[in-house]
Amino acid sequence: MTVVKDAEQDFKPQKKKTSSDEDDKRRKKMVPGGLMKAMIRPGGGDAMPSDGDQVIYHSTVRTLDGVVVESTRSEFGGKGTPIRQVLGKSKMILGLLEGLPTMLKGEVAMLKMKPELHYGEDDCPVSVSDSFPKDAELNFEIELIDFSKVKARATNFILYTKFAIYRLLWVVTEDFGVMKKVLHEAQSWENPRDLYEVKARISAKLGNGQSLQLHMKGEPILFTFGKSEVPKGLEMGIGTMSRGEKAVIYVTSQYLSESPLLPSVEGIEEAHFEVELIHFIQVRDVLGDGRLIKRRIRDGKGAVSVLELTHKLHISPWFIPVMTVDVILKKLGEFPMDCPLQDSRLRVHYKGMLLDEKKTVFYDTKVDNDGEPLEFSSGEGLVPEGFEMCVRLMLPEEVSRVTCPPDYAYDKFTRPDNVPEGAYVEWVIELLGFEMQKDWTGMDFRAIMNDVENTKSTGNRLFKEGKFALAKAKYDKVLREFNHVNPQDDEEGKEFANTRNLLNLNVAACYLKMGDCRKSIETCNKVLDANPVHVKALYRRGMAYMETGDFEEARRDFNRMMSIDKSSEVNAKAALLKLKQTEQEVEKKARKQFKGLFDKKPGEISEVGVIENKNDDDDAHEPLISEQDEDIDAPEEVPAPARMGSFSRLFTRGMNLFKSLGVNRCSIL
């Protein structure tokens, strides 16, 4: 679902000042005889418009002598386009605000207004030209063409802009410049968005009813959403439609941009587009830079349509767009998860092709895998990154065509023999189905901890394979779920606390390998806040401090290790030796880098030397701590952290060195 707010309700003024509040204040200024009405032609029915209703009317303004001042009618010099406004929302003169609600549909009436009821009102919200006789008493001939009885509600949809639903009338923009009237309900829930390929049947006319010639007519048009191939307001209206829907989209001049469909918009005040949205193809720019593109070939199953939901919930289909997800969940009991966004067990068929002239096929599961689908668990780095990112966005039984750049295909993954290095590839993927990982609901503590151990083992494997981000995601997932685990006795509590500490330390190790030493330190602090004498946390934090150049903090952590646990003395001394070597090297480089910087007299300028880094890898010392392959929980198993750039590393350590030498004449703001 795309809805993120609450359920349908009658429009109510907000706490802040609204148009209705201001209109009430204006009404209090009215005096008897300021507004008089004479019926010219009666209307039909007995319903009259009220606040929140859209009204469509023609207006002709005359002086008491019968001279036409302005008119919307073509016979009196107007453009023939009626006025369309929303009572209580649009800016209107007070006489119309009071007079229109007294009229019936089709009625023609003369409203005689004193100056304070039209444009002569103090602080009138509607401006007119200086030549307009706003200080004179005027006659307004009004024909109420139509009005729509509506319920209004402001909402926010994820896939497109903010708009409000007015039962069969949608206000797409807050200034009422784009509105939509539904003629035929949609058959699905999805709406087009940027890059979607849209097929629609479109006709148009001006506000006065005259036909508007489009560049393409008759046959359905094809356009790419978001590429300015249709007028801006029309595209915004289509963005609120779903497959099979028919609607009239009202677009005022400020939203009528030139496009291949409507090359010229000069002189058009308002256009009415009748649209039938036949079909659209979902196209996603997964990375946002146009390199990894997913194009849906066949729709999947699993997404609940509006009509299906209304049938299940026994409610009006117009109640769906304004329901919260929470309300739907409560009513359905269990809402299906359409896409395998979370880690899952996936089954897919796919065909991989090179993007060459022949579209050379390098693998096809239906041919090369004896017709059996590929089964894999997401989140474990078992398929190329671009492949997995797109599969996570698919519905069961969906077929999509994916174009992938080499860095998200096989340049960072085991490359098939017939795929050259640096090759762009195309996959045609069919998601047969998926199974979500089981949650811990209803599981006892032992079963939960067994599941934790399996997940942690997977994370450890990914860590050792150098897939640090994926490993971190595994540890983070367990830590999030731990927020809902409540041990029942001291023994369980101790095991739970120890496991959580080890997971945090593994996360810290991932941060260290990813080069984010500060976050590694913050994660170690979580462990030390709970247990200040945790030796492994001190060791890992000390390694992170050493990498950032905070040598005193690192030395303090390593010395504290030995004072807490004598068995850690070997590791601590080895770390201190590495710390000393690092300090000496940094000092040597810093003195050479900043030689003569502080030797000059005031006013003289010294040139800072440049260190020739003959081999940057020489600075990436192998760790002095022995490594083992069993787990990454123990401090001695921390590999050498990812190194910062040479200048950043040298600058940070150099500043700390200056402080230790008493040279603290530079400040960083």
TIPARO-273670 format. One record per residue: residue in one letter; x, y, z of N, C-alpha, C in turn. Coordinates in pm, whole numbers, plus 50000, padded with zeros to 5 digits. Atoms other than C-alpha are relative to their C-alpha. Example, Ala and Ser with C-alpha at 12.3 -4.5 7.8 and 13.67 -1.06 7.14 Angstrom:
BEGIN
A500894988150000512304955050780500905012050000S499184988149994513674989450714499235010950073
This chain:
BEGIN
M500844988050000500005000050000500875012450000T499254987550004501105035649935499525010050103V500574990149909498995052450202500744999950133V499254999249876500765064950512499305008350106K500704991849901498125085650690498774992750052D501125006249933494785079750855498804998749909A501165003950078491285070150743499185012049955E500834989650059488645089450549499185007250105Q500784992249906486865117450726499525012549929D500434987250054484895148850653501085010250026F498974989949986487115178650599499725008650123K500114991449882487755197650922501145010049998P498924990149996489695230050959501084996050097Q498885003149912493155225651107500115010850108K499824990449892494325243551418500545013249949K499504987550054496235268251209498875007149925K501044992350066494255296051041499804994649859T500335005050132492455283050732499175010349927S500814990950080490535299550450498625001550062S501334999349939487265290750627500005009250120D499914991049884488405308550944500005014649955E499924986450050489275339650747498675004349938D501294996750061485995337850554498955003250105D500954997149892484025336850880500195014150053K499734986449954485735368850991499495010249899R500484990850104484905385050657498495001150002R501464999749999481255375350685499445009150110K500484991649888480965393751016499975014849962K499974986050043481685426350829498825003649910M501114997450091478605422750608498935008650066V501074991149950475885448850643498734997049923P501265002450072472185445450553499935008049871G500124993350129471555453550189501275000149919G498745000250074475165448050089499994990349885L500095010150104474255417749879498544996949975M501385002950037470965413249691499994990849879K500065010150106469925384749459498675000449929A501215001150082467445383249172500174988249906M499915011950085466775350048993499605003649857I500294998150142466915351648613499454987249940R500475013050047466515314448540500134989950113P499935009449888465645287748796500894988149967G499195012150017467875257748849499194987650025G500675012749979467055221148894500434993450129G499715007149877466935198549198499825008750122D500114992249877467105210049555501335001150075A498684999549934470835206049639500715012949965M499214987950017473035236449683501424997650047P498615002149960476815238949712500285005350140S499594995649867478545243050048501524999950006D498544999549985482075247750183500644986549968G499285012150037484515222650036499564994649866D500465004650130482515218149713500675007849887Q499544993150120483905225849372498795005849926V501074993550077481735250849181500575004449866I499634995750135481865257748807498925009749953Y501004989850034480205289848690500565009949900H499674988750086480135317448430499655012750076S500234987349931480335353448549500125011649901T499944987750077479535386448379499755011750095V500094988549908480135418848572499615012449920R500494987850065478215450248477499875011150103T500354988649915477835485148614498485000850008L501454998649988474345495848722499395005849873D500484994750127474105512948382499994989449890G500015010950097474565479348208501274998449920V498735001150071478125484448088500774987750050V499255012149962480065451348083501425003750040V498654997449949483195454148294500944988449968E499235012150031484455418248257499054988349992S500875011750016483035384448160500834988049960T499385012450046484005348348112499394995349869R500705004350120481575345247820500635006349876S499374995350123482935348247468499205011149934E500814989750064479985369547352500195013850062F499734987349934481035396447599501515002750010G498574997550005484745395247516500854990750084G499235009649922485725366847746500504988449916K499435011550072487465334247653499064988149994G500975010950004484405312747708500274988950099T499655010349902486045292947988499385003450135P500624997049870483955290748305501034999650112I499144999849881485505296648648499774987350080R500095012149917486265266048861500725002850132Q499434997149869486815271249234499434990550105V500485008249889486375253649569499575009250112L500524991349895484165270749824500754997650130G499305001149873486015278250145501474997149986K498595002850022489385269949985500625009849901S499484990750099489825291949679499795014450047K500164985949969490275329449705498835005649919M501204995250064486885345349628499565013150064I500584988049941485145378549671498854995850091L500965003749896482725378949964498604998149943G501345001350057479595383649751499774986549937L500135013350059480245351549558500064989250107L499895009749891481225333149874498674998050070E501325000749937477785341250014498904996649900G501075001750097475775340749691499944986349937L499995013050067476855308149528499324989050082P500685010649925475665285949817498485001150002T501474998650005472125299449760499444995649866M500445003050135471985287549399499884984949976L500175013850044470825255049235500784997849872K499295003450123472565236948953499215004849879G500664994850120471775254248622499345013550019E500654987149972470425285448790500845011649948V499374987450036471175320148653499425010850090A500474989849905470995348648903500835012649986M499294987349997471935385148931500295003350147L499594996449865473895393849246500465014549998K499664985849991473965430849322500835002150126M499064999149888476945439249541500485014350020K499344987549963478115470149723501514997849996P498545001450015481875477149697500654990850104E499385008049896482675460750031499694985049988L500315014150026481165428149900500764994549879H499185005150111483365426249590501435005050018Y498574996949996486815439949509500325012650079G499784988349918486325471349716500174996850148E499835004249860486545451250040501425003050048D498684997949941489385460750271500754986750004D499175012250004492205435450227499344988949920C500645010050085490295417749950501054989949953P499005010050038492085384549878500184998649849V499935001150146491415387949504500375013749943S499554987350056493265414949311499405002249862V500484996350132492015433649003500875011449948S499234989150059493465459148764499575013450057D500304986649948493575495748859498815006249930S501114994250075490995503548590498644994350041F501275006149959488375481348752499295009250101P500744990949911485615501848922499644993450134K500255007549878486015485149259499315008250108D500714991849902484505514649446498545002449961A501374998350047481235512249253499154987950035E500955010949981478125491249316499844992949866L499975007550125478085463249055499014988550002N500865011750017475835435848917500844988449947F499305012150044477295400548887498954990049951E500905010250056475345377848650500724986650006I499345012949974476195342348761499134988649947E500655012650039475305309348593500764988550067L499385011349931476015279748819499864987649911I500025011250095476925252748567499954986650071D499935013049932477785224748807500725001950133F499225000749876479075216549153500064985650044S499775013849958480405185049314499934999150150K500125002449856479305173249656501104990250039V498815008049974482465159849807500304999050148K499365000949869484215148050118501485001449975A498604996850026487775160150148500894994750109R499015004649903490865147150316501385001549941A498624998850047494515156850281500734987350034T499285012349977496735126550245501375000949936N498654999750055500245117350142500304986249944F499715012650064501055090149890501504999249971I498565001750014504595075849871500445001949854L499535000550136504715072549494499905013249925Y500104987450071503775107949401499675011150097T500124987949920502935142749524498844999750098K501094998749904500645153549804498725004049926F501274996050057496995155249702498894995650092A501145003749918493525151049843498994992649915I501025007350072490775127149745498635005850035Y501344994749982487305141649697499014990149940R500875010650050485365109249649500324997449853L499665001850141485235109149264500825011649945L499234988450045487145141949247501305000650080W498704999549936490845143649320500635013749977V499254987650012492705175949391501484996150002V498625004950014496215168549264501005010250054T499124989549947497815201949353499225008650098E500664992849894497055222649658499385013149955D500584987450050496355253749450498864997549902F501115004050086493655234549256500295002349852G499634998250140495585239848933499894987249920V500195013050065495335202548856499004992150082M501035007949933492215182748942499604988449910K500375011950075490915148948837498614995350041K501325005749975487375135748803499974985849945V499985014150039487095097848793498714996549927L501155004650077484805083848524499794985050013H500055014649988485645046948562501104995850095E499045003849897487345030648858501124991449946A498815007550040490775014548836499824985150026Q500015014549983491434977348815501154995150088S498845003949919494634977649024500345011450093W499634990249898496404996949298501205008349962E498724993650028499705007149135499835012249911N500024987650079500345041748988501335001849929P498734997650070502935052148729500865010250071R499034990749942506065070248841501135001949900D498914996850093509295082948686500594987549935L499415010150087510675061248403499014989249957Y500985009950043507525040048376499615002949854E500434998750138506475033848015498484998849997V501454998849986502845044747989499324999449864K500855000750119500205036147730498625005150039A501274993949963497085057947738499305005549876R500814993650104494265070647520499595013750052I500194986449949494005108647550499315008749895S500624989550081491685135147407499915012450086A499974987649923491425171547507499055010349941K500784988550043489265202447491500325011750091L499784988049922489485237947612498925001450107G500984997849895487645251047915498655004249950N501284995850056484965265347688499324989249920G500605011350067484255231147540500514997449860Q499475002050134486085235547210501064989050001S499035010950011488145205947092501405005749991L498604995950000491885209047149500794989849919Q499275008850090494045194846874501324995750063L498775005549949496765172147004500884995549885H499055003950104499905163046812499754985549957M500285014250029498975126046833498554997550038K501415002349973495345115646809499574986549946G500555012650047493225085046754500544988150076E499405011749938495535056946854500555003550140P499404997449868496805053047215501435005249985I498644994650004499985072147287500874992450099L499005006049913503135058147444500965010950044F499034990149952505325079947665500684994950126T499255003549880507915077147939499695010250108F500394991249890506735091348269501235007250055G498904992249944508925119448402500945005849898K499124995050105510475128248065499415012049926S500614987950057508245158647989499474997649859E500545003150132506665141147691498525003549991V501374995049996503195153047799500015012250091P500014988349912502175185747971500144996250147K499685002849860503285187748335498754996450081G501205002649922499775189748485499324987049962L500585012650045498515160948271500774988350059E499195010849944501415139348386499754998550150M500285000749856500725148348750498674993050024G501295006749986497115137448705500074985349969I499855014150035498065105048531500744992650111G499275006249889500395098748825499114995750114T500955004449896497295094249044499094988949949M500885010050060495705068848808500614986050006S499575013950006495885031048791499474993749873R500395006950124495435005848510498484998849990G501435001450025491965006148354499175012050042E500754988449953490995039348509499755009849886K500334989150092489225066148305499695012350083A500194987849921489225102148422500135012249910V499794987050061489005138448319500975007750090I499004992649924492055158448427499935014749959Y500124985750024491535196048458501365006450031V498674994149985494755215648406499935014849965T499974985650027495115253448437501335003949937S498894995650085497625274148244501374998350065Q498675000849938500425273748504500574985949998Y499535013850007500635235848467499974994649858L500025004050140500395235248086501355003049937S498674998450060503975230447970499994994349858E499895005050137504895225547606500644986349999S499545013850005505555189547508499734994649860P500325006050130505515166347205498514997849979L501445002150014501845159347277499275013049974L500644987050014500905196247301501125010349975P498834991650028503605216547122499825014650039S500224986049968501985250447188498885001250104V501014997949895500115261847500499645014750011E500244985549995499975298947422498505002949991G501394995750001496605314347502499034990350064I500895009949938495215283447676499945002650150E500144997649856493835291848020499754987050076E500315012649934492535257248100499714989449895A500245011250090492485223347930499434988450079H500615011949939490385192748006500454987949918F499505012050067492095159747920499194987950047E500685012649967490005128147904500984988849974V498925009850004492375099547979499494986250035E500195014149964492055061847971501394993950013L498685005949976495115045948129499924985149968I500135013850048495435013747933500984990750071H498975008949945498684999848064501255008250029F498674994349984502115008848196500964989150044I498945009549965505384990248239500875006250106Q499184994949890507254994348563501474999849960V498574998750025510815006948509500635006750121R499364994649881513085012848807501485002749975D498574996649999516415030948821500494996650141V499735005449867517685010149111501075008050074L498914992649937520895029449178499775015149997G500274985750011519505063349079500925007349906D499074993550093522245069848822499854994849859G500285004950134520765051948522500814987949957R499135011250040523195022648529499354986450025L500655012749968521154995148695498495001849982I501404997750036517714994248530499244986850003K500905011649993514934969448609498725003449926R501204997650082512124967548351499104987750009R500935011249983509114946048432499424995849866I500555005550124508094923448144498634994050026R501295006249965505284904348316499685003150145D500414996849864503344914948622500034987650088G500025010949904503694893748930498694999350075K501195001949918501124882149180500365002350146G499774998249857500684889249546499595013550049A500444986749960499904926449547498485000150005V501444999649983496374931749676499455012449933S500594988550068494304953949448498965006650087V501024992649927491844979949566498704992050005L501265007250002488894959149455500054987350084E499855011949917490264927749621499915003550148L500054995949860490744946349948498595003550042T501364996149963487264961049941499114987750015H500795012349988485834926349885500324992850131K499595006949878487864911750173499525007350125L500314992149881487134940350411498545004250007H501434996350004483494945650305499825014850024I500124985649986483974983050270499985006349861S500044992650125483595009650002501415001149943P498674998750059486475010549751500615013850020W499454986649980486795047949817500535002050141F499444999249865487705040550177501454995650001I498665005650003490905022250075501105010449992P498854991050014493095051449959500285008550122V499764991449886492675069350290500104992050129M499805008349882493265040050524501474999050033T498625002449963496435035450720500324985349985V499565014050006498475003950688499574992750127D500395006349874497734997151057498554995649996V501425003450007493984997850992499804987749913I500135011550090494364973450701500494987450068L499465011749932496534950050905499034994650104K500945004349898493984949451184498794993149937K501185005650065491164942150940500304986849931L499665012250070492984915750736500574989350092G499365009649911494774899651029501434997549959E498635002050050497794892250809500055005349859F499884993950133498764913950513501194993949929P498905006950068500894895750252501155009349968M498804992650036504454907450204500254997349852D500005002250144504564912649827501394997049946C498655001450052508304915849764500934994450108P499045005649902511204897149930501035010450043L499094989449959512674929250070500924995350111Q499195005449892513874910950379500734987549953D499265012050036516364882250371499064988149988S500935010950029514584852250218500724989049924R499545010950086515064819050046499275001649867L500584996350128514504826449676500184989049896R499925009450113513774805049370499765007949873V500114992250123514414820549029500484991949880H499425003750128514884811748667500615012749942Y499454988250064517174835048478500834996249878K499145001250117518934839448147500915012049997G499034989350001522134859848137500575002249862M499524996650135523254877947821501015011450008L499104988750016526114900447721499315010749917L500594989250078525144934547588500845002849876D499294998450127526854928547256498974999249887E500914999850113525364928646908499184987149992K500695012850010524454891746926499194996450124K500655003149873523094893447283500374985650042T499485013349972525294863347359499534995150136V500485005949875523724840947623501154992550066F498925007049930526274830147883499494990250105Y500555010049907523924811148117498485000749995D501475001049997520324799148122499644988250090T500315010949906518984779248417499134989349936K500895009850063516404762448194500754990749905V499185008150091519204749247972501214994250072D498725003849939522414748348175499854994050138N500205005549866520884737448506498944989049999D500975011050016518794708348375498575004550028G501364995149983515724730248389499645003550142E500284997149861516024734748763500285014950030P499764985949966515714769948910501205001550093L498964996649904518454787049105499355003150134E500484997149865517814786649479501145006050080F498974993549919519714810149707499355008250110S500454991649890519384829650029500545014149978S499564986250019519474867449993500735004950124G499254994249889521774888250208501264992550034E498815007949971524624863050186501055000949890G499004998050104526484874849877500154988249907L499925012250082525654843149680499755002749853V500224996150138524694861649361500565014249983P499524986250018525954894149203499075010150068E500754990249922524864924949396498845005949922G501084994250080522834940149111498874990349978F501005010450016521024907149057499094999450123E500795001149877519954904949420499185012650028M500734987549976518974941649446498705000349921C501204999850084516504937349160499014989150038V500915010849960515104903849272499225003850126R500694995749878514274919349610498815009149971L501094990950036511954943549425498934993349914M500945007250087510044916549235498884993450079L501125007549945506694900249300500084985649952P500035013950047506164862549279499384999049860E500415002450139505764851248914500285011949909E499614988650085507034884848789501204996249915V498845001350088509444885248496500525014049971S499404986950022511854914448465501294998749921R498764999150075514664924648234500915010150071V499094991749920517674938748421501265002849919T498734995850061520534958548266500945004350111C499134998349884523524958448500501425003949959P498614996250027526924976048501500964989650059P499065010449957530074955048556500295000050150D499664999949858530744967048913498894994450088Y501095006549926527334953449020499664986449940A500225013050063527554922648797501134990550039Y499005010549977530664900848770501415005150026D498654995149969533634924048827500364997950146K499755002349857533244918949203499384986850045F500615013049970531834883749183500684989749911T499415010550081532954850349051499475000849857R500414997150137532894856648677499984987149918P500045011650091531724829548434501105001249894D498895000150096534394819248183499685007949874N500354993450127532464833647889499505014350019V500334985949976531884867948052501305007750015P498734992649990534774891947984499975010150114E499894990049894536034915748249499465013449951G500554986950034534224949248255498784999649913A501145001450090531214935748068498705004450068Y501384997549961527724950248101499194987749963V500795012050025525174922448124498515003150011E501464999149989521444917248093499484986650050W500665012149950519444892448296498505001049976V501465001450001515894881148227499664990650115I500185007249874514714870048570498514997450024E501375003649958511564851748675500064995650146L500055003849859510864850549048498884989850017L501005010749984509124817249105499325000750136G500574999249866508634822849476501105002550102F499034997949894510294829749807499384996450134E500435003049864510114820150172500735009350095M499404991149902510664845750443500644992050111Q499395006649885512974836650726499025000350117K500935000949887511054825251031500365010350106D499734990849890510644850551307499994992350131W499835006649871511034843151675498714999150081T501275000549928507364845651767499664985650039G500375013249950506414815951982501164990750025M498825008549979509984802552002500505001750143D499424999049867511584794352335501435005549990F498694993549997514924809252443501064991649931R498975008450060517014779352336499884999949849A500194999950146515494778651987500465013349942I499574986850046516114815951955501515000749994M498544999349996519754812852056500634991049894N499495008450108520264784051812499905007349866D500174992450123518894805951535501025011449993V498994989449993521174834251650501364994649961E498705005950030524174811151630500154997349851N499945002550145523284801451272500235013149924T499854987050067522934837851168501395005650023K498664995049968526154847151346501064992549920S499045007850078527994818951171500015004549855T500074994750137526764831750836500735013349992G499304987249997527984866450930501504998250007N498565002549988531384852551030500584995349867R499515004650131531684834750695500135011749902L499954988350089530854866750507501165009150036F498884991749955533414885450719501314994649945K498755006150044536154860950631500145000449847E499974998750145535184863750263500225014549957G499794985950031535734901350286498735007649968K501294993450027532004909650252499515006250130F500204994349866531994932150556498625006550017A501324993649989528794951650480498924989550019L500995010749985526824919250439500114993450137A499815005849867528354904950756499395009050107K500554990549903527464936250949498484999549999A501465000550009523874934050821499454987950076K500445012049926523584898850966500045002550150Y499884997349857524854909751307498955010350045D500984989549965522664941051305498594994450008K501345005750000519574920651224499714992950133V500205007149873520054898551530499915010050116L500034990049892520774928751752498665007350005R501324993750000517514945051639498954990750060E500975009649948515554913451714500194997750150F499735001949858517254911252054499195009750087N500804990449923515204941452160498684994150047H501295006149967512194918252180500174986850076V499745012549928513854889552371500115003050149N499984998249854513284886552746500434987150067P499545012049928515444860552927499184997950128Q500885003249888513554842553202500744997350131D499265002349876516334835353452501425005449984D498644994350000519904845353544500904993449896E499155007250094521504818453331499735004649856E500364995050133519594829053021500465014549983G499604986050007520304865353103501485001549974K498564999550020524044858953121500374996249857E499735004450137524074840152790499565010849900F500524989450087521964867252629500945012049995A499114988349992524264895352750501324997249931N498735003450063527424877252640499874999749847T500215000850146525984870252294499835013949940R500194986450052524884906152251501325007549996N498694993450001528354918452348500874995249883L499205005450109530024895152099499505005149865L500554994950125527654906451823500425014649979N499574986050012528454942951896501475001049964L498584999850033532164935251885500244995849855N499895003850140531694918051549499615011649909V500384988150076529894949051424501155010150001A498864990849991532814969951550501144995549909A498965005150089535224947251360499655003049854C500434996750138533164952551042500245014849970Y499764985750019533274990151088501495002849980L498554997950009537034988251136500514996049862K499585004550133537474968650814499445008949890M500624991250098535154992750632500585014150007G499344987149990537315022050744499285010350083D500754990549917534765037850979500394997750146C499465002749867536865038251296499165006450110R500804993349897534655062951484498784991850038K501155008549969531615040551454500444987150068S499465011849931533785011251556500195003050148I499804995949860534705030351874498665001250071E501324998449939531055039251939499364986550032T500575013249977530035002851906500704992950115C499275005749886532784991552144499535006450131N500484993149880531525017852390498694994150053K501245006349956528135000452396500314988150091V499615011649919529854969352531500625004750130L499314995349880532034988652775499085007450095D500994993749912529055008252907499314989450086A500645010949925527504974953008501014992550085N498975007449928530784959153117501345007149981P498784991850015533694983653174501304992149997V498765007949996536224955153216499994989349891H500055009750110535434937152889501305001349919V498664999350058538944929252761499945000649847K500085000250146537934921652401499545013649946A500474986950043536084954752376501105010450012L498874990949984539104973452512501024998349888Y499045002750106541364956552261499515005649866R500514995550129539104963851966499925015249994R500054985449998538574999852070501405006049990G498634995450010542325003952117500524999549858M499585001050139542914991751763499385011149916A500674989350074540365016851632500635013550034Y499334987549961541965045051835501365001349930M498694999750063545355035851694499865003649852E500184997150141544035037351340499635014649977T500374985850015542575072251396501115009450042G498914991649954545835084651545499865004650143D500164996649857544535087651903500864990350082F499075009649944547635070652040499884998950152E500115000549853547185079952406498784991850042E501205007849969543635065752407500264985249974A499695014050031544885034052240500904994050108R499085004949896547755030452492499254997650131R500765001549876545315035352781499184987049997D500815012250011543045007252650500874987550010F499135011849997545954982852597500584997650140N499485001549864547424989652942498904995250095R501105004249913544014985653101499694985149980M500195014250024543704951652935500874991750093M499065007949917546794939053120499655001050148S500334998649857545614953153453498744992150037I501255007349974542254935453419500214985049990D499885014350026543294901753280501454997049959K498595003150027546884888753299500164991249876S499895008950115546124862953030500005007749868S500014991950122545694891252779501305007549980E498764992350003549214904052844500754998349869V499285002350126550684887952531499425008649889N500664992250104548114904052303500185015050024A499884985749969548304937452484501415005149970K498624995750025552124939152465500295000649850A499824999850145552044930152097499345012449940A500694988150049549514957952040500775012650037L499214988449960551644982552237501265001549916L498834999550086554694973352030499645005649863K500464994750129552734979551711499685014950012L500324985949976551515012351860501275008549999K498744992549994555085023351932500625001449861Q499454999450136556235014651581499225009949914T500854990850077553295033651432500285014450038E499704986449955554025064251646501325004949944Q498694996150050557685064351544499965003249851E500094997850144556825061651179499265013049970V500774987850022554215089351200500835012250037E499154988749958556625111851389501045003049894K498974998250102559295106251128499415006749875K500654994250119556925114050843499545014250026A500514986749967555435144051023501135010250004R498874990649992558855159751093500505003349858K499574997550138559785155650727498975008449926Q501094992750068556385168350611499995014750039F500154986449949556395199450833501365006250037K498674995049969560155205650840500085015149973G499834985650015560885242850896498745008050016L501284992749992557205251250945499995010050114F500034991349882557815266451290501375006550028D498674994249981561445277751240500125014249949K499914986750059560725309551051499575010750098K500414988549920560345344051201498585004149963P501354995350032556925360451219499985007449866G500144993650130555795371050873500604992249887E499405008250104557935345750689499124987949973I500835011350041556305317350498500904988049974S499255012350023557585281850506499214991049906E500675009650087556815256450238499974986450068V500165013349941555465223550359500514989749902G499455010250087557355194150223498974989749961V500895010550048555705166250029500714986750011I499405013249984556365130350119499714991849876E500205008950113556905107549826499654986350053N500465013049951554885076949899500334989649894K499545009350103556845051449701499114987749994N500875011849998554655023249809499045001450115D500984997549893551475031149998499714987450080D500285012449928551144994650088500994997750114D499035001949894554284997350302499445004650134D500554994649875552235016850554498924991050056A501065009049954549604989750574500664988050067H499275010449927551384969350839499164987550016E500675012349961550504933450884499805000150151P500234999649856548954929251227500984991150073L499105008049918551264916951498499244989550079I500825009649925548344898651654499734987949912S500245012150077547974862751543498544998849965E501385001850045544864854351342499674985249995Q500495013650009542774823151359498795000049909D501095000950096539994810751132498684995950062E501235005549943537434798251381498895010450012D501044990149973535594830451469500665013650002I499424986649991536034867951484499675006250135D500394994549871534834871551842501215003550086A498854997849914538234869052007500845011749951P499264988250043540424900152008501174997049910E498825002750080543384882751856499644997349854E500405003450136541344875651543499705012149916V500314988150078540944911751434501035001749891P499044997850107542524915851090500445014549998A499524986250011544424946950994498875008749950P501114991650041541884975150970500275006849868A499864992750126541174993150645500695013250028R499194988149976543575022150609499345012349941M500434987450057542675058350560500985004049892G499094994850100544225077750274501265005250067S498714996349942547875087150326499975013850062F499984986449946547265124450369499125001150123S500914999349885544255120350602500614993550122R499395007249889546115095050812501135008150060L498844992449954549225116550831499585012850070F500434987449940547335148650906499454997850140T500595002849869545355133351193501084996650102R498955004149907548375117051349500975011450026G499104988749983550495147951287499485009950101M500594990849904548065169651482500174994750142N499805005849867548195145351774501475000750043L498594999349968551985145451751500385014150045F499714986249961552135183651766499545002750142K500494998049863550005182852080500964993850100S499075006749907552385157852241501325007350010L498764992449998555345180152147499835014050056G500264986749944553675210752294499825010549893V500204990450109553245226751953498525000249968N501454999950013549605235951971499525013649951R500324986750049549515267951770498994999749886C500975001150108547075254551508498684995250057S501345004249956543335250851557499204995649879I500945004650103540775231751353498615003650045L501364995649964537335247451354498994991249931
